[in-house]
Amino acid sequence: VKVVNEELYRKAFEEIVRSLDKMENANIPSVMLSQREFHFEDVKYMQLQVERFTIRNGQVPCQFEFISKPDEETYCKEWLIANPSKGFLLSDAEVTIELEVFVNKSTATHLNSGEEKLEDILVLHLNRGKDYFLSVTGNYLPSCFGSPIHTLCYMREPIQDMSAESFQKLTLMPLDMSDDDVQAEKPMDIPKELWMMVDHLYRNASQQEDLFQQPGLRSEFEQIRDCLDKGMHDTLLGSNHSVAEALLLFLESLPEPVICYRFYSSCLESASNYPLSSQIISNLPRCHKNVFEYLMAFLRELLKNSGKNHLDVNILASIFGGLLLRPPPGHPMPDITEKKKAQQFIHQFLLREDSLP
């Protein structure tokens, strides 16, 4: 009769399990990271910063990928990107990953106000392996780019000299607040940063050819941005084209455009009716109305020199129509008809010098 020796059976079973575990563990991917914590110092608007680290693979070929955290759609915040974000490594191979931080018009507003911070956790996942967690932090230097018009009008000091609390208090003020509601000095008519750029162009670039049509230099834009954000208003460094591009970027980065979102549809409807269009502009919050009138007056001055700068009404309406009159968030991308109506709306004011009601 066959008899099973329970003790020998148990030992044999344990040896088999141990050998299987050893084989399984030997086939689990494992990597070494050269760094797991990253800090980005003094991040500025539209100025790329890059940190690098290496992933060194062990003996098992593996696939790696940065994956989304629970309840999040993407693997990282909008201001951050990992390049490459996924790949395949042979045994003993390594790859260099670049972490890129870049703040643009989409992310600047919440970073300026302090609602968002440069903080994120990246999850590096190995297929059939473990997850590795990387910490990303940094400090952002607030900028007039991406700040609301009314906030800039109430600011009495350079934006980088303000405390986060003071800036946030100004940012949260209602657009239509009356002077009696504000326990502070009256606002300036327009943001001083906007005045600096327009005044520079008025004095130096009225006859400049291809103004607003030729790009400036990135390095000069960074100098202009720093001058505005630090309150160095004596002179703007850079060519006329760089200052012009900075002005366009400033208008594009406004979280609420010069013509507020809520007036977008009515502006398109009145694009061929100047009295009605003028009435809409007169209903804008005061700071926004002042900025619109100031910009129109400046552009009309440029048109007086069209023989030398080669600008005409159609060119300026095309450039500024989509900047001053933008569709609200959630609105479908403007089609050709909408774009033409936006240009037509601005076109009316470039031809008229009579004051608004």
Secondary structure, DSSP 8 states (H G I E B T S, - for coil): -----HHHHHHHHHHHHHHHHHHHHHTS--EEES-SEEEEEEE-BT--EEEEEEEEE-SS-EEEEEE--TT-SSSS-TTEEEESSEEEE-TT-EEEEEEEE-B-HHHHHHHHHTSS-SEEEEEEEETTS-EEEEEEEEEE---STT--HHHHHH--S-GGGS-HHHHHHHHTS-TT--GGG-SS----SS-HHHHHHHHHHHHH-TT-TTTTTS---HHHHHHHHHHHHHT--S---S-HHHHHHHHHHHHHH-SS-SS-GGGHHHHHHTTT-HHHHHHHHHTS-HHHHHHHHHHHHHHHHHHTTHHHH---HHHHHHHHHHHHS---TTS----HHHHHHHHHHHHHHHS--S---
